[in-house]
Amino acid sequence: MMSNKLTAIALAFLLIPVLAILPSSAALAFSDGGGACYGEFGKEKRKMADKIINELDLSKEQMAAIEEHKKIHRAKKDALYKELREKKQALREAMHAEEIDLQKTDQLIDEITALNKEKMKSRVASVLSLKKILTLGQLKELREKKQEMKKKFLKNNNK
């Protein structure tokens, strides 16, 4: 019994510095929480984004382009988030295994990092696509409305 406690304490002291140097994407895998677009919170974010878009006074052509944009980029984003969740879950499981396979965990960390990189690149592509659809005035209004909603959301959730 005492040996198990000592082993657990020693392992904790060994893991703390390791977690500090891991990429943030790998460190997130140790938490049980999801990302910003998972579950109900993600649905609420999408509803807010749709509401903002509907308030921008878009032409029919712009609305059609936005709908096409959403189909393409949301499908890709959903696929990336799904794969990220799976890889993070696999990493959590590997970390909780009786014997940690460092080769497997390193591979999972590399895959998570690559998926996060792809997610960021996809986000940039999405923004560039929106910039081709919206006018400068609409982009400015979009930014302002997003900031307003973000402030409102933070205010409502920090009570």
TIVO-2410 file (N, C-alpha, C; in nm, 3 decimals):
# residues 159
REC num residu      c1      c2      c3 atome chaine
REC   1      M   0.083  -0.119   0.000     N      A
REC   1      M   0.000   0.000   0.000    CA      A
REC   1      M   0.087   0.125   0.000     C      A
REC   2      M   0.186   0.127   0.088     N      A
REC   2      M   0.276   0.242   0.096    CA      A
REC   2      M   0.355   0.256  -0.034     C      A
REC   3      S   0.391   0.143  -0.093     N      A
REC   3      S   0.466   0.146  -0.219    CA      A
REC   3      S   0.383   0.211  -0.330     C      A
REC   4      N   0.253   0.182  -0.337     N      A
REC   4      N   0.166   0.242  -0.439    CA      A
REC   4      N   0.157   0.392  -0.421     C      A
REC   5      K   0.147   0.440  -0.297     N      A
REC   5      K   0.140   0.583  -0.271    CA      A
REC   5      K   0.270   0.651  -0.312     C      A
REC   6      L   0.382   0.589  -0.278     N      A
REC   6      L   0.512   0.646  -0.315    CA      A
REC   6      L   0.528   0.649  -0.467     C      A
REC   7      T   0.483   0.545  -0.533     N      A
REC   7      T   0.490   0.541  -0.679    CA      A
REC   7      T   0.404   0.652  -0.740     C      A
REC   8      A   0.284   0.670  -0.687     N      A
REC   8      A   0.195   0.774  -0.738    CA      A
REC   8      A   0.254   0.912  -0.717     C      A
REC   9      I   0.312   0.936  -0.600     N      A
REC   9      I   0.374   1.066  -0.571    CA      A
REC   9      I   0.493   1.089  -0.663     C      A
REC  10      A   0.576   0.987  -0.680     N      A
REC  10      A   0.692   1.000  -0.768    CA      A
REC  10      A   0.649   1.026  -0.912     C      A
REC  11      L   0.545   0.956  -0.956     N      A
REC  11      L   0.494   0.976  -1.092    CA      A
REC  11      L   0.440   1.117  -1.109     C      A
REC  12      A   0.371   1.167  -1.008     N      A
REC  12      A   0.317   1.304  -1.015    CA      A
REC  12      A   0.431   1.404  -1.027     C      A
REC  13      F   0.535   1.388  -0.951     N      A
REC  13      F   0.647   1.481  -0.959    CA      A
REC  13      F   0.719   1.471  -1.093     C      A
REC  14      L   0.717   1.355  -1.153     N      A
REC  14      L   0.778   1.340  -1.285    CA      A
REC  14      L   0.691   1.400  -1.395     C      A
REC  15      L   0.559   1.386  -1.381     N      A
REC  15      L   0.469   1.434  -1.486    CA      A
REC  15      L   0.450   1.585  -1.487     C      A
REC  16      I   0.459   1.649  -1.373     N      A
REC  16      I   0.437   1.794  -1.368    CA      A
REC  16      I   0.533   1.868  -1.461     C      A
REC  17      P   0.665   1.841  -1.455     N      A
REC  17      P   0.754   1.911  -1.550    CA      A
REC  17      P   0.728   1.871  -1.695     C      A
REC  18      V   0.687   1.747  -1.718     N      A
REC  18      V   0.659   1.702  -1.854    CA      A
REC  18      V   0.540   1.778  -1.910     C      A
REC  19      L   0.435   1.794  -1.830     N      A
REC  19      L   0.317   1.867  -1.875    CA      A
REC  19      L   0.350   2.012  -1.904     C      A
REC  20      A   0.446   2.068  -1.830     N      A
REC  20      A   0.482   2.208  -1.850    CA      A
REC  20      A   0.551   2.230  -1.985     C      A
REC  21      I   0.621   2.128  -2.036     N      A
REC  21      I   0.692   2.147  -2.162    CA      A
REC  21      I   0.618   2.093  -2.284     C      A
REC  22      L   0.508   2.021  -2.259     N      A
REC  22      L   0.430   1.970  -2.373    CA      A
REC  22      L   0.365   2.085  -2.447     C      A
REC  23      P   0.343   2.069  -2.577     N      A
REC  23      P   0.265   2.170  -2.649    CA      A
REC  23      P   0.128   2.182  -2.585     C      A
REC  24      S   0.069   2.299  -2.593     N      A
REC  24      S  -0.060   2.321  -2.528    CA      A
REC  24      S  -0.164   2.223  -2.578     C      A
REC  25      S  -0.157   2.184  -2.705     N      A
REC  25      S  -0.255   2.090  -2.758    CA      A
REC  25      S  -0.245   1.956  -2.687     C      A
REC  26      A  -0.124   1.916  -2.654     N      A
REC  26      A  -0.107   1.789  -2.584    CA      A
REC  26      A  -0.150   1.803  -2.439     C      A
REC  27      A  -0.120   1.915  -2.377     N      A
REC  27      A  -0.160   1.937  -2.238    CA      A
REC  27      A  -0.311   1.936  -2.227     C      A
REC  28      L  -0.381   1.989  -2.327     N      A
REC  28      L  -0.527   1.990  -2.325    CA      A
REC  28      L  -0.583   1.848  -2.325     C      A
REC  29      A  -0.510   1.758  -2.382     N      A
REC  29      A  -0.558   1.621  -2.390    CA      A
REC  29      A  -0.571   1.558  -2.253     C      A
REC  30      F  -0.504   1.612  -2.153     N      A
REC  30      F  -0.512   1.556  -2.019    CA      A
REC  30      F  -0.638   1.601  -1.946     C      A
REC  31      S  -0.698   1.709  -1.994     N      A
REC  31      S  -0.821   1.754  -1.932    CA      A
REC  31      S  -0.936   1.675  -1.992     C      A
REC  32      D  -1.046   1.671  -1.922     N      A
REC  32      D  -1.162   1.601  -1.976    CA      A
REC  32      D  -1.253   1.694  -2.053     C      A
REC  33      G  -1.219   1.823  -2.057     N      A
REC  33      G  -1.302   1.921  -2.126    CA      A
REC  33      G  -1.282   1.915  -2.275     C      A
REC  34      G  -1.379   1.963  -2.347     N      A
REC  34      G  -1.370   1.967  -2.492    CA      A
REC  34      G  -1.322   2.103  -2.537     C      A
REC  35      G  -1.331   2.128  -2.663     N      A
REC  35      G  -1.292   2.257  -2.717    CA      A
REC  35      G  -1.410   2.351  -2.727     C      A
REC  36      A  -1.385   2.467  -2.778     N      A
REC  36      A  -1.486   2.572  -2.781    CA      A
REC  36      A  -1.607   2.538  -2.866     C      A
REC  37      C  -1.593   2.453  -2.963     N      A
REC  37      C  -1.707   2.427  -3.052    CA      A
REC  37      C  -1.770   2.291  -3.029     C      A
REC  38      Y  -1.748   2.234  -2.914     N      A
REC  38      Y  -1.807   2.105  -2.885    CA      A
REC  38      Y  -1.941   2.124  -2.815     C      A
REC  39      G  -2.031   2.034  -2.839     N      A
REC  39      G  -2.154   2.026  -2.763    CA      A
REC  39      G  -2.245   2.146  -2.774     C      A
REC  40      E  -2.317   2.169  -2.665     N      A
REC  40      E  -2.417   2.276  -2.661    CA      A
REC  40      E  -2.354   2.413  -2.679     C      A
REC  41      F  -2.236   2.435  -2.621     N      A
REC  41      F  -2.170   2.565  -2.634    CA      A
REC  41      F  -2.141   2.594  -2.781     C      A
REC  42      G  -2.098   2.495  -2.855     N      A
REC  42      G  -2.070   2.513  -2.997    CA      A
REC  42      G  -2.196   2.548  -3.075     C      A
REC  43      K  -2.306   2.484  -3.037     N      A
REC  43      K  -2.433   2.515  -3.104    CA      A
REC  43      K  -2.474   2.658  -3.076     C      A
REC  44      E  -2.454   2.703  -2.952     N      A
REC  44      E  -2.488   2.842  -2.917    CA      A
REC  44      E  -2.400   2.940  -2.994     C      A
REC  45      K  -2.271   2.907  -3.007     N      A
REC  45      K  -2.181   2.994  -3.083    CA      A
REC  45      K  -2.228   3.006  -3.228     C      A
REC  46      R  -2.270   2.896  -3.285     N      A
REC  46      R  -2.317   2.897  -3.424    CA      A
REC  46      R  -2.445   2.979  -3.438     C      A
REC  47      K  -2.534   2.967  -3.340     N      A
REC  47      K  -2.657   3.046  -3.344    CA      A
REC  47      K  -2.625   3.195  -3.338     C      A
REC  48      M  -2.530   3.232  -3.251     N      A
REC  48      M  -2.491   3.372  -3.240    CA      A
REC  48      M  -2.429   3.420  -3.370     C      A
REC  49      A  -2.343   3.338  -3.430     N      A
REC  49      A  -2.279   3.376  -3.557    CA      A
REC  49      A  -2.384   3.394  -3.666     C      A
REC  50      D  -2.480   3.303  -3.672     N      A
REC  50      D  -2.587   3.315  -3.771    CA      A
REC  50      D  -2.669   3.441  -3.749     C      A
REC  51      K  -2.695   3.473  -3.622     N      A
REC  51      K  -2.772   3.594  -3.590    CA      A
REC  51      K  -2.698   3.719  -3.638     C      A
REC  52      I  -2.568   3.722  -3.613     N      A
REC  52      I  -2.486   3.837  -3.656    CA      A
REC  52      I  -2.492   3.850  -3.808     C      A
REC  53      I  -2.472   3.740  -3.878     N      A
REC  53      I  -2.472   3.742  -4.025    CA      A
REC  53      I  -2.607   3.796  -4.077     C      A
REC  54      N  -2.716   3.752  -4.014     N      A
REC  54      N  -2.849   3.796  -4.058    CA      A
REC  54      N  -2.873   3.945  -4.033     C      A
REC  55      E  -2.796   4.006  -3.943     N      A
REC  55      E  -2.812   4.148  -3.913    CA      A
REC  55      E  -2.726   4.238  -4.003     C      A
REC  56      L  -2.651   4.181  -4.096     N      A
REC  56      L  -2.556   4.259  -4.176    CA      A
REC  56      L  -2.614   4.322  -4.302     C      A
REC  57      D  -2.740   4.303  -4.330     N      A
REC  57      D  -2.802   4.362  -4.450    CA      A
REC  57      D  -2.727   4.317  -4.576     C      A
REC  58      L  -2.723   4.185  -4.596     N      A
REC  58      L  -2.652   4.127  -4.709    CA      A
REC  58      L  -2.742   4.118  -4.832     C      A
REC  59      S  -2.680   4.125  -4.948     N      A
REC  59      S  -2.754   4.104  -5.073    CA      A
REC  59      S  -2.786   3.955  -5.086     C      A
REC  60      K  -2.873   3.922  -5.180     N      A
REC  60      K  -2.907   3.781  -5.204    CA      A
REC  60      K  -2.784   3.702  -5.245     C      A
REC  61      E  -2.700   3.764  -5.328     N      A
REC  61      E  -2.578   3.697  -5.373    CA      A
REC  61      E  -2.483   3.671  -5.255     C      A
REC  62      Q  -2.472   3.771  -5.168     N      A
REC  62      Q  -2.386   3.753  -5.050    CA      A
REC  62      Q  -2.441   3.644  -4.959     C      A
REC  63      M  -2.573   3.642  -4.938     N      A
REC  63      M  -2.634   3.539  -4.852    CA      A
REC  63      M  -2.608   3.400  -4.910     C      A
REC  64      A  -2.622   3.387  -5.041     N      A
REC  64      A  -2.596   3.257  -5.105    CA      A
REC  64      A  -2.450   3.217  -5.087     C      A
REC  65      A  -2.360   3.314  -5.105     N      A
REC  65      A  -2.216   3.287  -5.088    CA      A
REC  65      A  -2.185   3.250  -4.943     C      A
REC  66      I  -2.249   3.317  -4.847     N      A
REC  66      I  -2.228   3.287  -4.705    CA      A
REC  66      I  -2.278   3.146  -4.673     C      A
REC  67      E  -2.393   3.110  -4.724     N      A
REC  67      E  -2.447   2.975  -4.701    CA      A
REC  67      E  -2.352   2.869  -4.756     C      A
REC  68      E  -2.300   2.892  -4.875     N      A
REC  68      E  -2.203   2.798  -4.935    CA      A
REC  68      E  -2.076   2.793  -4.849     C      A
REC  69      H  -2.031   2.910  -4.807     N      A
REC  69      H  -1.913   2.920  -4.720    CA      A
REC  69      H  -1.934   2.839  -4.592     C      A
REC  70      K  -2.051   2.853  -4.529     N      A
REC  70      K  -2.079   2.781  -4.404    CA      A
REC  70      K  -2.078   2.631  -4.426     C      A
REC  71      K  -2.140   2.586  -4.537     N      A
REC  71      K  -2.143   2.442  -4.565    CA      A
REC  71      K  -2.002   2.385  -4.574     C      A
REC  72      I  -1.920   2.452  -4.651     N      A
REC  72      I  -1.783   2.404  -4.675    CA      A
REC  72      I  -1.698   2.409  -4.548     C      A
REC  73      H  -1.694   2.526  -4.487     N      A
REC  73      H  -1.603   2.544  -4.374    CA      A
REC  73      H  -1.651   2.476  -4.246     C      A
REC  74      R  -1.781   2.472  -4.224     N      A
REC  74      R  -1.831   2.404  -4.104    CA      A
REC  74      R  -1.812   2.254  -4.114     C      A
REC  75      A  -1.830   2.198  -4.232     N      A
REC  75      A  -1.809   2.054  -4.249    CA      A
REC  75      A  -1.664   2.018  -4.221     C      A
REC  76      K  -1.572   2.100  -4.274     N      A
REC  76      K  -1.430   2.074  -4.251    CA      A
REC  76      K  -1.396   2.092  -4.103     C      A
REC  77      K  -1.448   2.199  -4.043     N      A
REC  77      K  -1.423   2.226  -3.901    CA      A
REC  77      K  -1.476   2.112  -3.814     C      A
REC  78      D  -1.598   2.067  -3.842     N      A
REC  78      D  -1.657   1.958  -3.765    CA      A
REC  78      D  -1.573   1.831  -3.773     C      A
REC  79      A  -1.524   1.802  -3.893     N      A
REC  79      A  -1.440   1.683  -3.911    CA      A
REC  79      A  -1.309   1.696  -3.833     C      A
REC  80      L  -1.249   1.815  -3.837     N      A
REC  80      L  -1.125   1.837  -3.763    CA      A
REC  80      L  -1.147   1.824  -3.612     C      A
REC  81      Y  -1.253   1.885  -3.562     N      A
REC  81      Y  -1.282   1.877  -3.418    CA      A
REC  81      Y  -1.310   1.734  -3.375     C      A
REC  82      K  -1.381   1.659  -3.459     N      A
REC  82      K  -1.409   1.520  -3.426    CA      A
REC  82      K  -1.279   1.440  -3.416     C      A
REC  83      E  -1.193   1.458  -3.514     N      A
REC  83      E  -1.066   1.386  -3.512    CA      A
REC  83      E  -0.980   1.430  -3.394     C      A
REC  84      L  -0.981   1.559  -3.363     N      A
REC  84      L  -0.906   1.608  -3.246    CA      A
REC  84      L  -0.957   1.544  -3.117     C      A
REC  85      R  -1.090   1.540  -3.101     N      A
REC  85      R  -1.148   1.477  -2.981    CA      A
REC  85      R  -1.102   1.333  -2.968     C      A
REC  86      E  -1.104   1.261  -3.081     N      A
REC  86      E  -1.064   1.120  -3.078    CA      A
REC  86      E  -0.918   1.104  -3.041     C      A
REC  87      K  -0.832   1.188  -3.098     N      A
REC  87      K  -0.688   1.179  -3.068    CA      A
REC  87      K  -0.661   1.216  -2.922     C      A
REC  88      K  -0.729   1.319  -2.872     N      A
REC  88      K  -0.710   1.360  -2.733    CA      A
REC  88      K  -0.759   1.251  -2.637     C      A
REC  89      Q  -0.870   1.187  -2.673     N      A
REC  89      Q  -0.919   1.077  -2.591    CA      A
REC  89      Q  -0.819   0.961  -2.592     C      A
REC  90      A  -0.763   0.932  -2.708     N      A
REC  90      A  -0.663   0.825  -2.718    CA      A
REC  90      A  -0.540   0.859  -2.634     C      A
REC  91      L  -0.501   0.986  -2.633     N      A
REC  91      L  -0.386   1.027  -2.552    CA      A
REC  91      L  -0.417   1.015  -2.403     C      A
REC  92      R  -0.539   1.055  -2.363     N      A
REC  92      R  -0.578   1.039  -2.222    CA      A
REC  92      R  -0.572   0.893  -2.182     C      A
REC  93      E  -0.625   0.807  -2.268     N      A
REC  93      E  -0.624   0.664  -2.238    CA      A
REC  93      E  -0.482   0.610  -2.230     C      A
REC  94      A  -0.397   0.654  -2.321     N      A
REC  94      A  -0.258   0.609  -2.319    CA      A
REC  94      A  -0.187   0.654  -2.191     C      A
REC  95      M  -0.221   0.774  -2.144     N      A
REC  95      M  -0.158   0.827  -2.023    CA      A
REC  95      M  -0.208   0.754  -1.898     C      A
REC  96      H  -0.329   0.699  -1.904     N      A
REC  96      H  -0.385   0.630  -1.788    CA      A
REC  96      H  -0.353   0.480  -1.790     C      A
REC  97      A  -0.285   0.436  -1.892     N      A
REC  97      A  -0.250   0.294  -1.902    CA      A
REC  97      A  -0.153   0.256  -1.791     C      A
REC  98      E  -0.153   0.129  -1.758     N      A
REC  98      E  -0.062   0.077  -1.655    CA      A
REC  98      E   0.083   0.111  -1.691     C      A
REC  99      E   0.118   0.083  -1.816     N      A
REC  99      E   0.252   0.114  -1.867    CA      A
REC  99      E   0.235   0.215  -1.980     C      A
REC 100      I   0.298   0.330  -1.969     N      A
REC 100      I   0.285   0.433  -2.072    CA      A
REC 100      I   0.380   0.402  -2.187     C      A
REC 101      D   0.322   0.394  -2.307     N      A
REC 101      D   0.398   0.370  -2.429    CA      A
REC 101      D   0.439   0.508  -2.485     C      A
REC 102      L   0.563   0.547  -2.461     N      A
REC 102      L   0.609   0.680  -2.502    CA      A
REC 102      L   0.605   0.700  -2.653     C      A
REC 103      Q   0.632   0.595  -2.727     N      A
REC 103      Q   0.626   0.606  -2.873    CA      A
REC 103      Q   0.483   0.638  -2.917     C      A
REC 104      K   0.386   0.571  -2.857     N      A
REC 104      K   0.246   0.595  -2.891    CA      A
REC 104      K   0.204   0.736  -2.848     C      A
REC 105      T   0.242   0.777  -2.727     N      A
REC 105      T   0.203   0.911  -2.682    CA      A
REC 105      T   0.270   1.019  -2.766     C      A
REC 106      D   0.395   0.999  -2.803     N      A
REC 106      D   0.463   1.096  -2.889    CA      A
REC 106      D   0.393   1.107  -3.024     C      A
REC 107      Q   0.354   0.993  -3.079     N      A
REC 107      Q   0.284   0.993  -3.208    CA      A
REC 107      Q   0.150   1.068  -3.195     C      A
REC 108      L   0.076   1.041  -3.088     N      A
REC 108      L  -0.052   1.109  -3.067    CA      A
REC 108      L  -0.033   1.259  -3.049     C      A
REC 109      I   0.070   1.298  -2.975     N      A
REC 109      I   0.099   1.441  -2.956    CA      A
REC 109      I   0.129   1.506  -3.091     C      A
REC 110      D   0.209   1.439  -3.174     N      A
REC 110      D   0.240   1.492  -3.307    CA      A
REC 110      D   0.114   1.505  -3.393     C      A
REC 111      E   0.026   1.405  -3.385     N      A
REC 111      E  -0.098   1.409  -3.462    CA      A
REC 111      E  -0.189   1.521  -3.414     C      A
REC 112      I  -0.198   1.540  -3.283     N      A
REC 112      I  -0.281   1.648  -3.226    CA      A
REC 112      I  -0.226   1.783  -3.269     C      A
REC 113      T  -0.095   1.797  -3.262     N      A
REC 113      T  -0.032   1.922  -3.303    CA      A
REC 113      T  -0.058   1.951  -3.451     C      A
REC 114      A  -0.047   1.849  -3.536     N      A
REC 114      A  -0.073   1.866  -3.680    CA      A
REC 114      A  -0.219   1.903  -3.705     C      A
REC 115      L  -0.311   1.842  -3.631     N      A
REC 115      L  -0.453   1.875  -3.647    CA      A
REC 115      L  -0.482   2.018  -3.602     C      A
REC 116      N  -0.418   2.061  -3.494     N      A
REC 116      N  -0.436   2.199  -3.449    CA      A
REC 116      N  -0.382   2.298  -3.552     C      A
REC 117      K  -0.269   2.262  -3.614     N      A
REC 117      K  -0.213   2.347  -3.719    CA      A
REC 117      K  -0.310   2.355  -3.837     C      A
REC 118      E  -0.365   2.240  -3.875     N      A
REC 118      E  -0.461   2.237  -3.985    CA      A
REC 118      E  -0.586   2.317  -3.949     C      A
REC 119      K  -0.629   2.309  -3.824     N      A
REC 119      K  -0.747   2.384  -3.778    CA      A
REC 119      K  -0.722   2.534  -3.789     C      A
REC 120      M  -0.604   2.578  -3.750     N      A
REC 120      M  -0.571   2.721  -3.760    CA      A
REC 120      M  -0.564   2.767  -3.905     C      A
REC 121      K  -0.504   2.685  -3.991     N      A
REC 121      K  -0.497   2.720  -4.133    CA      A
REC 121      K  -0.637   2.726  -4.194     C      A
REC 122      S  -0.722   2.635  -4.154     N      A
REC 122      S  -0.859   2.634  -4.203    CA      A
REC 122      S  -0.932   2.760  -4.157     C      A
REC 123      R  -0.905   2.803  -4.035     N      A
REC 123      R  -0.968   2.925  -3.982    CA      A
REC 123      R  -0.925   3.046  -4.066     C      A
REC 124      V  -0.798   3.055  -4.098     N      A
REC 124      V  -0.748   3.165  -4.181    CA      A
REC 124      V  -0.814   3.161  -4.319     C      A
REC 125      A  -0.823   3.042  -4.377     N      A
REC 125      A  -0.888   3.028  -4.508    CA      A
REC 125      A  -1.035   3.072  -4.501     C      A
REC 126      S  -1.100   3.041  -4.391     N      A
REC 126      S  -1.239   3.080  -4.372    CA      A
REC 126      S  -1.253   3.232  -4.365     C      A
REC 127      V  -1.165   3.296  -4.291     N      A
REC 127      V  -1.167   3.442  -4.280    CA      A
REC 127      V  -1.140   3.506  -4.415     C      A
REC 128      L  -1.042   3.455  -4.488     N      A
REC 128      L  -1.012   3.509  -4.621    CA      A
REC 128      L  -1.132   3.494  -4.714     C      A
REC 129      S  -1.199   3.383  -4.704     N      A
REC 129      S  -1.317   3.359  -4.786    CA      A
REC 129      S  -1.427   3.461  -4.752     C      A
REC 130      L  -1.448   3.485  -4.624     N      A
REC 130      L  -1.548   3.584  -4.582    CA      A
REC 130      L  -1.512   3.724  -4.630     C      A
REC 131      K  -1.383   3.755  -4.628     N      A
REC 131      K  -1.339   3.887  -4.672    CA      A
REC 131      K  -1.366   3.909  -4.821     C      A
REC 132      K  -1.374   3.801  -4.896     N      A
REC 132      K  -1.406   3.812  -5.039    CA      A
REC 132      K  -1.556   3.832  -5.061     C      A
REC 133      I  -1.636   3.793  -4.964     N      A
REC 133      I  -1.781   3.801  -4.977    CA      A
REC 133      I  -1.835   3.934  -4.925     C      A
REC 134      L  -1.784   3.979  -4.812     N      A
REC 134      L  -1.837   4.098  -4.745    CA      A
REC 134      L  -1.764   4.225  -4.787     C      A
REC 135      T  -1.834   4.337  -4.778     N      A
REC 135      T  -1.770   4.467  -4.804    CA      A
REC 135      T  -1.690   4.508  -4.680     C      A
REC 136      L  -1.605   4.610  -4.694     N      A
REC 136      L  -1.528   4.659  -4.580    CA      A
REC 136      L  -1.621   4.705  -4.467     C      A
REC 137      G  -1.728   4.772  -4.501     N      A
REC 137      G  -1.823   4.818  -4.401    CA      A
REC 137      G  -1.889   4.702  -4.328     C      A
REC 138      Q  -1.925   4.598  -4.404     N      A
REC 138      Q  -1.987   4.480  -4.343    CA      A
REC 138      Q  -1.888   4.406  -4.253     C      A
REC 139      L  -1.763   4.400  -4.296     N      A
REC 139      L  -1.660   4.336  -4.213    CA      A
REC 139      L  -1.642   4.411  -4.081     C      A
REC 140      K  -1.641   4.544  -4.089     N      A
REC 140      K  -1.626   4.626  -3.969    CA      A
REC 140      K  -1.746   4.603  -3.876     C      A
REC 141      E  -1.866   4.603  -3.932     N      A
REC 141      E  -1.987   4.580  -3.853    CA      A
REC 141      E  -1.985   4.439  -3.792     C      A
REC 142      L  -1.939   4.342  -3.869     N      A
REC 142      L  -1.927   4.205  -3.820    CA      A
REC 142      L  -1.836   4.199  -3.698     C      A
REC 143      R  -1.719   4.262  -3.707     N      A
REC 143      R  -1.625   4.263  -3.594    CA      A
REC 143      R  -1.688   4.328  -3.471     C      A
REC 144      E  -1.755   4.441  -3.492     N      A
REC 144      E  -1.817   4.512  -3.381    CA      A
REC 144      E  -1.926   4.428  -3.315     C      A
REC 145      K  -2.009   4.363  -3.395     N      A
REC 145      K  -2.117   4.280  -3.341    CA      A
REC 145      K  -2.061   4.158  -3.267     C      A
REC 146      K  -1.954   4.102  -3.320     N      A
REC 146      K  -1.891   3.989  -3.251    CA      A
REC 146      K  -1.837   4.031  -3.115     C      A
REC 147      Q  -1.775   4.150  -3.110     N      A
REC 147      Q  -1.723   4.202  -2.983    CA      A
REC 147      Q  -1.837   4.225  -2.883     C      A
REC 148      E  -1.946   4.283  -2.932     N      A
REC 148      E  -2.063   4.306  -2.845    CA      A
REC 148      E  -2.115   4.175  -2.787     C      A
REC 149      M  -2.131   4.076  -2.874     N      A
REC 149      M  -2.183   3.947  -2.829    CA      A
REC 149      M  -2.086   3.879  -2.731     C      A
REC 150      K  -1.957   3.895  -2.759     N      A
REC 150      K  -1.857   3.835  -2.670    CA      A
REC 150      K  -1.865   3.899  -2.531     C      A
REC 151      K  -1.876   4.032  -2.527     N      A
REC 151      K  -1.888   4.102  -2.399    CA      A
REC 151      K  -2.014   4.058  -2.326     C      A
REC 152      K  -2.125   4.048  -2.399     N      A
REC 152      K  -2.252   4.007  -2.340    CA      A
REC 152      K  -2.240   3.865  -2.286     C      A
REC 153      F  -2.178   3.777  -2.363     N      A
REC 153      F  -2.162   3.638  -2.322    CA      A
REC 153      F  -2.077   3.631  -2.195     C      A
REC 154      L  -1.965   3.702  -2.194     N      A
REC 154      L  -1.878   3.699  -2.077    CA      A
REC 154      L  -1.948   3.757  -1.954     C      A
REC 155      K  -2.022   3.864  -1.974     N      A
REC 155      K  -2.095   3.925  -1.863    CA      A
REC 155      K  -2.197   3.827  -1.805     C      A
REC 156      N  -2.270   3.759  -1.893     N      A
REC 156      N  -2.373   3.665  -1.848    CA      A
REC 156      N  -2.315   3.539  -1.783     C      A
REC 157      N  -2.195   3.502  -1.819     N      A
REC 157      N  -2.136   3.380  -1.765    CA      A
REC 157      N  -2.037   3.404  -1.652     C      A
REC 158      N  -2.015   3.528  -1.615     N      A
REC 158      N  -1.925   3.558  -1.505    CA      A
REC 158      N  -1.999   3.619  -1.386     C      A
REC 159      K  -2.123   3.582  -1.371     N      A
REC 159      K  -2.204   3.637  -1.261    CA      A
REC 159      K  -2.165   3.574  -1.131     C      A
***
